């Protein structure tokens, strides 16, 4: 339900980090093998603390029984982060999260939304393609070691 979502606060930084860690460990072990690249918990926590107070950025969360079930972080043009806890996969929360973010971006006047996705995150790339996102052809190195390649995607939002 849409009413189950709420804006995140600075007090949610650790919960956001825990959710992102759970999702990443479940889906990205082939990109970030934990024995070679332990999850950078402190760095991710610091990034969430910065993100939560950054002007123009909104982070919506869906609480779950044991922490956060899902998150969507976005600004006026870009879906910055989307994650669903593995215990809540298949419940439609990723679609809800993406929909919340893209609706807000469209309502803010943007005609398209952007996001960056790891090239090797095949599940996410398939999900975004299913929702109509298209690769733009731009790539960059990811922030975290070993700096795998990210691809930019865009979604036409139509008239606002």
N, CA, C and O of each residue as an XYZ file, in Angstrom:
640
protein
N       0.818     -1.186      0.000
C       0.000      0.000      0.000
C       0.863      1.252      0.000
O       1.875      1.308      0.699
N       0.478      2.239     -0.764
C       1.261      3.458     -0.846
C       1.381      4.139      0.513
O       2.406      4.761      0.793
N       0.358      4.039      1.363
C       0.408      4.702      2.661
C       1.422      4.066      3.607
O       1.755      4.661      4.632
N       1.914      2.885      3.292
C       2.905      2.232      4.136
C       4.300      2.825      3.950
O       5.200      2.540      4.740
N       4.486      3.634      2.932
C       5.768      4.291      2.688
C       5.837      5.556      3.528
O       4.815      6.165      3.843
N       7.057      5.941      3.884
C       7.262      7.182      4.613
C       8.603      7.775      4.207
O       9.475      7.063      3.710
N       8.771      9.080      4.418
C      10.083      9.675      4.156
C      11.094      9.172      5.184
O      10.776      9.050      6.367
N      12.287      8.888      4.735
C      13.368      8.505      5.647
C      13.861      9.743      6.378
O      13.725     10.867      5.895
N      14.435      9.513      7.547
C      15.026     10.584      8.341
C      16.496     10.233      8.583
O      16.903      9.099      8.329
N      17.288     11.172      9.062
C      18.681     10.844      9.380
C      18.822      9.670     10.352
O      19.838      8.975     10.335
N      17.822      9.445     11.188
C      17.868      8.303     12.110
C      17.778      6.961     11.390
O      18.042      5.922     11.996
N      17.410      6.962     10.111
C      17.278      5.726      9.333
C      18.566      5.298      8.638
O      18.572      4.271      7.959
N      19.648      6.043      8.783
C      20.873      5.751      8.030
C      21.348      4.313      8.218
O      21.683      3.651      7.235
N      21.386      3.820      9.437
C      21.852      2.451      9.673
C      20.875      1.430      9.080
O      21.302      0.411      8.536
N      19.579      1.693      9.180
C      18.591      0.775      8.593
C      18.710      0.739      7.073
O      18.584     -0.325      6.466
N      18.950      1.884      6.459
C      19.157      1.935      5.003
C      20.397      1.141      4.609
O      20.388      0.408      3.620
N      21.458      1.292      5.387
C      22.694      0.559      5.125
C      22.465     -0.941      5.270
O      22.939     -1.724      4.446
N      21.746     -1.345      6.307
C      21.452     -2.765      6.511
C      20.641     -3.341      5.358
O      20.921     -4.446      4.892
N      19.640     -2.602      4.895
C      18.823     -3.056      3.770
C      19.663     -3.177      2.511
O      19.606     -4.191      1.815
N      20.440     -2.148      2.218
C      21.274     -2.181      1.011
C      22.270     -3.341      1.074
O      22.513     -4.010      0.070
N      22.840     -3.573      2.243
C      23.790     -4.685      2.423
C      23.102     -6.023      2.159
O      23.645     -6.856      1.433
N      21.935     -6.243      2.726
C      21.223     -7.509      2.535
C      20.910     -7.741      1.058
O      21.103     -8.844      0.547
N      20.433     -6.718      0.381
C      20.107     -6.853     -1.041
C      21.360     -7.104     -1.874
O      21.356     -7.952     -2.766
N      22.427     -6.369     -1.586
C      23.661     -6.535     -2.351
C      24.289     -7.904     -2.141
O      24.743     -8.530     -3.099
N      24.321     -8.374     -0.901
C      24.917     -9.687     -0.650
C      24.126    -10.796     -1.334
O      24.696    -11.815     -1.722
N      22.816    -10.605     -1.484
C      21.980    -11.620     -2.119
C      22.083    -11.607     -3.642
O      21.860    -12.636     -4.281
N      22.414    -10.464     -4.230
C      22.370    -10.371     -5.694
C      23.698    -10.068     -6.375
O      23.834    -10.304     -7.575
N      24.669     -9.555     -5.648
C      25.875     -9.067     -6.319
C      27.156     -9.765     -5.886
O      28.248     -9.222     -6.057
N      27.031    -10.961     -5.331
C      28.215    -11.706     -4.915
C      29.164    -12.013     -6.059
O      30.368    -12.150     -5.843
N      28.641    -12.124     -7.274
C      29.496    -12.375     -8.442
C      30.257    -11.123     -8.864
O      31.269    -11.218     -9.559
N      29.782     -9.956     -8.452
C      30.448     -8.692     -8.779
C      31.383     -8.265     -7.648
O      32.500     -7.805     -7.886
N      30.907     -8.426     -6.425
C      31.668     -8.058     -5.228
C      31.827     -9.299     -4.345
O      31.170     -9.397     -3.309
N      32.684    -10.247     -4.734
C      32.837    -11.451     -3.899
C      33.209    -11.056     -2.468
O      34.215    -10.380     -2.254
N      32.396    -11.478     -1.480
C      32.631    -11.026     -0.101
C      34.008    -11.393      0.449
O      34.544    -10.664      1.283
N      34.585    -12.496      0.005
C      35.908    -12.858      0.513
C      37.002    -11.942     -0.038
O      38.046    -11.778      0.593
N      36.770    -11.347     -1.205
C      37.733    -10.416     -1.801
C      37.392     -8.953     -1.501
O      38.283     -8.119     -1.339
N      36.104     -8.657     -1.431
C      35.637     -7.281     -1.252
C      34.550     -7.258     -0.194
O      33.364     -7.233     -0.525
N      34.938     -7.267      1.085
C      33.931     -7.213      2.145
C      33.043     -5.983      1.972
O      33.492     -4.937      1.503
N      31.790     -6.125      2.354
C      30.846     -5.027      2.212
C      31.377     -3.790      2.944
O      31.725     -3.880      4.122
N      31.445     -2.649      2.273
C      32.013     -1.426      2.887
C      30.993     -0.708      3.778
O      30.578      0.414      3.488
N      30.604     -1.369      4.851
C      29.509     -0.889      5.696
C      29.703      0.565      6.139
O      28.793      1.380      5.988
N      30.859      0.892      6.674
C      31.076      2.246      7.188
C      30.989      3.293      6.078
O      30.439      4.373      6.291
N      31.519      2.988      4.913
C      31.471      3.936      3.791
C      30.042      4.103      3.272
O      29.631      5.211      2.928
N      29.295      3.017      3.218
C      27.900      3.100      2.769
C      27.071      3.866      3.802
O      26.232      4.688      3.433
N      27.296      3.609      5.074
C      26.598      4.345      6.127
C      26.895      5.846      6.010
O      25.987      6.668      6.128
N      28.141      6.195      5.782
C      28.500      7.608      5.617
C      27.815      8.201      4.396
O      27.368      9.347      4.440
N      27.723      7.443      3.305
C      27.026      7.930      2.110
C      25.553      8.164      2.406
O      24.992      9.169      1.969
N      24.905      7.244      3.148
C      23.491      7.440      3.490
C      23.322      8.679      4.376
O      22.367      9.436      4.202
N      24.224      8.886      5.306
C      24.123     10.067      6.170
C      24.194     11.352      5.344
O      23.467     12.308      5.616
N      25.067     11.374      4.338
C      25.164     12.545      3.447
C      23.905     12.673      2.591
O      23.362     13.766      2.436
N      23.451     11.560      2.042
C      22.292     11.568      1.148
C      21.046     12.066      1.866
O      20.265     12.828      1.296
N      20.855     11.648      3.101
C      19.644     11.996      3.844
C      19.527     13.483      4.164
O      18.433     13.958      4.471
N      20.613     14.213      4.099
C      20.554     15.656      4.362
C      20.869     16.483      3.112
O      20.937     17.711      3.178
N      21.059     15.815      1.986
C      21.377     16.528      0.749
C      20.128     17.236      0.223
O      19.085     16.603      0.057
N      20.224     18.543     -0.039
C      19.064     19.271     -0.575
C      18.594     18.661     -1.894
O      19.403     18.297     -2.748
N      17.286     18.557     -2.045
C      16.710     18.071     -3.293
C      16.623     16.567     -3.412
O      16.109     16.062     -4.409
N      17.111     15.834     -2.423
C      17.064     14.371     -2.456
C      15.966     13.896     -1.516
O      15.838     14.374     -0.389
N      15.191     12.961     -1.996
C      14.162     12.327     -1.170
C      14.480     10.848     -1.061
O      14.872     10.216     -2.042
N      14.314     10.305      0.116
C      14.470      8.875      0.348
C      13.175      8.393      0.982
O      12.826      8.796      2.092
N      12.471      7.532      0.269
C      11.244      6.929      0.779
C      11.553      5.515      1.230
O      12.305      4.797      0.571
N      10.977      5.116      2.348
C      11.198      3.775      2.873
C       9.869      3.101      3.168
O       8.866      3.743      3.480
N       9.905      1.793      3.058
C       8.755      0.956      3.429
C       9.209      0.101      4.602
O       9.997     -0.826      4.418
N       8.723      0.395      5.810
C       9.116     -0.398      6.965
C       8.643     -1.846      6.832
O       7.615     -2.134      6.221
N       9.421     -2.734      7.419
C       9.063     -4.140      7.494
C       9.077     -4.557      8.954
O       9.367     -3.736      9.824
N       8.771     -5.806      9.238
C       8.718     -6.250     10.630
C      10.078     -6.248     11.335
O      10.139     -6.137     12.560
N      11.158     -6.369     10.575
C      12.499     -6.452     11.169
C      13.452     -5.431     10.574
O      14.622     -5.746     10.357
N      12.995     -4.237     10.309
C      13.839     -3.222      9.681
C      13.092     -2.609      8.514
O      11.880     -2.404      8.580
N      13.817     -2.319      7.445
C      13.191     -1.754      6.256
C      12.991     -2.842      5.209
O      13.865     -3.681      4.990
N      11.836     -2.816      4.570
C      11.534     -3.774      3.503
C      11.999     -3.254      2.149
O      12.406     -4.040      1.293
N      11.944     -1.932      1.944
C      12.301     -1.372      0.640
C      12.670      0.098      0.789
O      12.320      0.756      1.769
N      13.390      0.591     -0.222
C      13.767      2.001     -0.267
C      13.816      2.479     -1.704
O      14.067      1.707     -2.629
N      13.571      3.759     -1.869
C      13.773      4.456     -3.140
C      14.348      5.820     -2.810
O      13.740      6.589     -2.066
N      15.516      6.124     -3.360
C      16.145      7.432     -3.181
C      16.216      8.097     -4.546
O      16.627      7.477     -5.527
N      15.815      9.363     -4.606
C      15.755     10.045     -5.899
C      15.855     11.547     -5.704
O      15.641     12.078     -4.614
N      16.190     12.215     -6.811
C      16.192     13.669     -6.807
C      15.286     14.128     -7.945
O      14.390     13.386     -8.345
N      15.493     15.308     -8.465
C      14.573     15.851     -9.465
C      14.701     15.206    -10.835
O      13.832     15.396    -11.686
N      15.770     14.443    -11.067
C      15.963     13.813    -12.377
C      16.345     12.339    -12.310
O      16.218     11.627    -13.306
N      16.814     11.868    -11.148
C      17.498     10.580    -11.100
C      17.005      9.680     -9.979
O      16.874     10.107     -8.832
N      16.736      8.433    -10.327
C      16.513      7.385     -9.336
C      17.900      6.945     -8.884
O      18.606      6.263     -9.626
N      18.289      7.325     -7.685
C      19.655      7.111     -7.209
C      19.872      5.722     -6.614
O      20.912      5.102     -6.836
N      18.893      5.240     -5.864
C      19.016      3.935     -5.211
C      17.636      3.316     -5.118
O      16.651      4.002     -4.844
N      17.575      2.030     -5.346
C      16.361      1.261     -5.145
C      16.799     -0.083     -4.580
O      17.693     -0.726     -5.129
N      16.176     -0.507     -3.493
C      16.520     -1.804     -2.918
C      15.300     -2.385     -2.221
O      14.482     -1.664     -1.650
N      15.199     -3.698     -2.282
C      14.173     -4.449     -1.563
C      14.892     -5.538     -0.786
O      15.747     -6.236     -1.329
N      14.545     -5.680      0.481
C      15.141     -6.733      1.296
C      14.765     -8.089      0.693
O      13.612     -8.291      0.313
N      15.723     -9.023      0.601
C      15.426    -10.336      0.007
C      14.226    -11.043      0.629
O      13.556    -11.815     -0.056
N      13.943    -10.806      1.880
C      12.782    -11.407      2.524
C      11.456    -10.877      2.012
O      10.400    -11.414      2.346
N      11.503     -9.818      1.193
C      10.284     -9.206      0.657
C      10.238     -9.247     -0.873
O       9.373     -8.625     -1.488
N      11.176     -9.984     -1.483
C      11.161    -10.094     -2.939
C       9.862    -10.762     -3.387
O       9.328    -11.641     -2.710
N       9.375    -10.327     -4.536
C       8.168    -10.909     -5.106
C       6.881    -10.275     -4.607
O       5.795    -10.690     -5.013
N       6.977     -9.277     -3.735
C       5.785     -8.636     -3.179
C       5.395     -7.366     -3.937
O       4.442     -6.690     -3.549
N       6.114     -7.032     -5.008
C       5.798     -5.838     -5.787
C       6.409     -4.554     -5.249
O       6.096     -3.466     -5.732
N       7.280     -4.673     -4.250
C       7.841     -3.462     -3.650
C       8.812     -2.739     -4.573
O       8.887     -1.511     -4.536
N       9.549     -3.461     -5.389
C      10.467     -2.797     -6.327
C       9.679     -1.962     -7.328
O      10.054     -0.829     -7.632
N       8.599     -2.518     -7.832
C       7.749     -1.770     -8.774
C       7.155     -0.540     -8.083
O       7.123      0.546     -8.662
N       6.685     -0.713     -6.841
C       6.144      0.423     -6.085
C       7.205      1.495     -5.890
O       6.943      2.681     -6.094
N       8.397      1.079     -5.496
C       9.478      2.026     -5.238
C       9.838      2.798     -6.500
O       9.962      4.022     -6.471
N      10.002      2.088     -7.593
C      10.330      2.745     -8.862
C       9.207      3.682     -9.287
O       9.462      4.783     -9.773
N       7.976      3.250     -9.105
C       6.830      4.083     -9.460
C       6.750      5.354     -8.643
O       6.442      6.422     -9.173
N       7.028      5.243     -7.345
C       7.030      6.432     -6.480
C       8.063      7.439     -6.968
O       7.778      8.629     -7.099
N       9.263      6.942     -7.232
C      10.350      7.834     -7.646
C      10.055      8.483     -8.992
O      10.198      9.697     -9.138
N       9.649      7.693     -9.969
C       9.422      8.264    -11.305
C       8.224      9.206    -11.309
O       8.232     10.196    -12.040
N       7.201      8.926    -10.516
C       6.056      9.846    -10.427
C       6.502     11.190     -9.842
O       6.094     12.244    -10.328
N       7.328     11.155     -8.811
C       7.811     12.396     -8.208
C       8.691     13.172     -9.188
O       8.602     14.398     -9.267
N       9.534     12.465     -9.929
C      10.394     13.130    -10.913
C       9.532     13.769    -11.995
O       9.761     14.919    -12.372
N       8.540     13.031    -12.497
C       7.619     13.575    -13.507
C       6.851     14.768    -12.938
O       6.736     15.803    -13.595
N       6.326     14.627    -11.718
C       5.551     15.716    -11.106
C       6.403     16.958    -10.872
O       5.878     18.068    -10.786
N       7.722     16.769    -10.768
C       8.627     17.896    -10.619
C       8.936     18.594    -11.932
O       9.630     19.610    -11.950
N       8.423     18.053    -13.035
C       8.583     18.701    -14.325
C       9.560     18.054    -15.280
O       9.707     18.521    -16.409
N      10.234     16.993    -14.865
C      11.190     16.340    -15.767
C      10.445     15.470    -16.779
O       9.458     14.813    -16.445
N      10.923     15.477    -17.993
C      10.332     14.657    -19.046
C      10.931     13.271    -19.129
O      10.402     12.391    -19.809
N      12.052     13.082    -18.424
C      12.670     11.755    -18.380
C      13.359     11.580    -17.038
O      13.738     12.543    -16.372
N      13.507     10.316    -16.667
C      14.223      9.968    -15.438
C      15.469      9.198    -15.826
O      15.498      8.520    -16.853
N      16.495      9.305    -15.000
C      17.760      8.603    -15.234
C      18.069      7.694    -14.046
O      17.560      7.896    -12.944
N      18.902      6.702    -14.289
C      19.466      5.879    -13.228
C      20.734      5.233    -13.743
O      20.966      5.158    -14.950
N      21.557      4.765    -12.807
C      22.766      4.011    -13.128
C      22.612      2.619    -12.533
O      22.154      2.463    -11.402
N      23.000      1.608    -13.310
C      22.868      0.217    -12.884
C      24.129     -0.542    -13.276
O      24.657     -0.356    -14.372
N      24.610     -1.396    -12.378
C      25.780     -2.212    -12.710
C      25.495     -3.088    -13.923
O      24.445     -3.724    -14.012
N      26.435     -3.113    -14.848
C      26.287     -3.944    -16.045
C      26.017     -5.404    -15.666
O      25.221     -6.079    -16.320
N      26.676     -5.887    -14.616
C      26.540     -7.289    -14.208
C      25.369     -7.544    -13.260
O      25.222     -8.661    -12.765
N      24.539     -6.548    -12.998
C      23.347     -6.744    -12.181
C      22.195     -7.101    -13.116
O      21.324     -6.280    -13.403
N      22.215     -8.344    -13.579
C      21.278     -8.793    -14.608
C      19.827     -8.737    -14.148
O      18.946     -8.400    -14.939
N      19.561     -9.059    -12.888
C      18.181     -8.990    -12.396
C      17.652     -7.569    -12.447
O      16.539     -7.337    -12.919
N      18.435     -6.619    -11.968
C      17.993     -5.224    -11.983
C      17.832     -4.721    -13.410
O      16.859     -4.032    -13.718
N      18.762     -5.052    -14.271
C      18.656     -4.589    -15.664
C      17.397     -5.147    -16.325
O      16.722     -4.436    -17.069
N      17.081     -6.401    -16.063
C      15.855     -6.984    -16.608
C      14.611     -6.310    -16.048
O      13.651     -6.060    -16.776
N      14.631     -6.019    -14.758
C      13.514     -5.341    -14.109
C      13.299     -3.966    -14.734
O      12.178     -3.612    -15.100
N      14.376     -3.197    -14.854
C      14.226     -1.863    -15.425
C      13.775     -1.922    -16.882
O      12.943     -1.116    -17.300
N      14.300     -2.847    -17.650
C      13.861     -2.985    -19.047
C      12.370     -3.308    -19.101
O      11.647     -2.782    -19.948
N      11.914     -4.167    -18.203
C      10.492     -4.524    -18.148
C       9.618     -3.294    -17.890
O       8.491     -3.210    -18.378
N      10.148     -2.344    -17.120
C       9.402     -1.124    -16.825
C       9.542     -0.054    -17.910
O       8.946      1.018    -17.807
N      10.322     -0.345    -18.940
C      10.455      0.599    -20.053
C      11.715      1.435    -20.064
O      11.882      2.281    -20.942
N      12.614      1.220    -19.100
C      13.885      1.944    -19.092
C      14.747      1.443    -20.238
O      14.708      0.261    -20.579
N      15.535      2.348    -20.839
C      16.434      2.008    -21.947
C      17.846      2.486    -21.635
O      18.041      3.566    -21.077
N      18.821      1.672    -22.000
C      20.229      2.064    -21.834
C      20.521      3.235    -22.766
O      20.092      3.239    -23.920
N      21.256      4.232    -22.258
C      21.588      5.408    -23.070
C      22.895      5.226    -23.834
O      23.172      5.972    -24.773
N      23.706      4.235    -23.439
C      25.020      4.049    -24.035
C      26.144      4.636    -23.210
O      27.314      4.373    -23.487
N      25.812      5.438    -22.187
C      26.843      5.996    -21.311
C      27.217      4.974    -20.237
O      26.362      4.247    -19.731
N      28.496      4.933    -19.901
C      28.983      4.044    -18.850
C      29.950      4.815    -17.961
O      30.469      5.867    -18.334
N      30.177      4.255    -16.768
C      31.150      4.823    -15.845
C      31.583      3.726    -14.877
O      30.951      2.673    -14.791
N      32.653      3.984    -14.159
C      33.118      3.048    -13.139
C      32.309      3.266    -11.864
O      32.037      4.404    -11.480
N      31.929      2.180    -11.217
C      31.189      2.259     -9.964
C      32.079      2.798     -8.849
O      33.306      2.737     -8.929
N      31.454      3.312     -7.833
C      32.151      3.927     -6.697
C      32.951      2.921     -5.879
O      34.007      3.266     -5.349
N      32.471      1.684     -5.767
C      33.047      0.709     -4.849
C      34.011     -0.240     -5.537
O      33.782     -0.663     -6.670
N      35.093     -0.570     -4.843
C      36.083     -1.538     -5.329
C      35.370     -2.861     -5.568
O      34.618     -3.313     -4.705
N      35.588     -3.493     -6.720
C      36.630     -3.295     -7.724
C      36.234     -2.351     -8.868
O      36.794     -2.444     -9.960
N      35.288     -1.454     -8.634
C      34.853     -0.440     -9.601
C      34.314     -1.045    -10.898
O      34.794     -0.710    -11.981
N      33.315     -1.938    -10.797
C      32.728     -2.506    -12.012
C      31.996     -1.433    -12.813
O      31.718     -0.342    -12.314
N      31.695     -1.762    -14.041
C      31.058     -0.803    -14.934
C      29.572     -0.638    -14.635
O      28.850     -1.613    -14.428
N      29.136      0.614    -14.618
C      27.726      0.959    -14.499
C      27.246      1.486    -15.846
O      28.012      2.074    -16.610
N      25.977      1.266    -16.117
C      25.336      1.740    -17.337
C      24.245      2.742    -16.960
O      23.524      2.550    -15.981
N      24.136      3.797    -17.739
C      23.057      4.755    -17.519
C      21.815      4.287    -18.261
O      21.892      3.791    -19.385
N      20.669      4.454    -17.607
C      19.365      4.155    -18.214
C      18.499      5.401    -18.141
O      18.691      6.263    -17.284
N      17.543      5.479    -19.057
C      16.586      6.579    -19.041
C      15.182      6.031    -19.256
O      14.989      4.982    -19.870
N      14.215      6.765    -18.738
C      12.816      6.424    -18.892
C      12.079      7.672    -19.334
O      12.131      8.699    -18.657
N      11.398      7.592    -20.457
C      10.584      8.707    -20.939
C       9.358      8.807    -20.035
O       8.601      7.846    -19.900
N       9.166      9.963    -19.425
C       8.057     10.152    -18.502
C       6.847     10.810    -19.152
O       5.802     10.966    -18.519
N       6.992     11.195    -20.419
C       5.878     11.837    -21.100
C       5.612     13.216    -20.530
O       6.376     13.717    -19.705
N       4.526     13.824    -20.975
C       4.212     15.177    -20.474
C       3.850     15.137    -18.999
O       3.214     14.197    -18.522
N       4.272     16.183    -18.282
C       3.961     16.243    -16.847
C       2.589     16.814    -16.601
O       2.167     16.934    -15.451
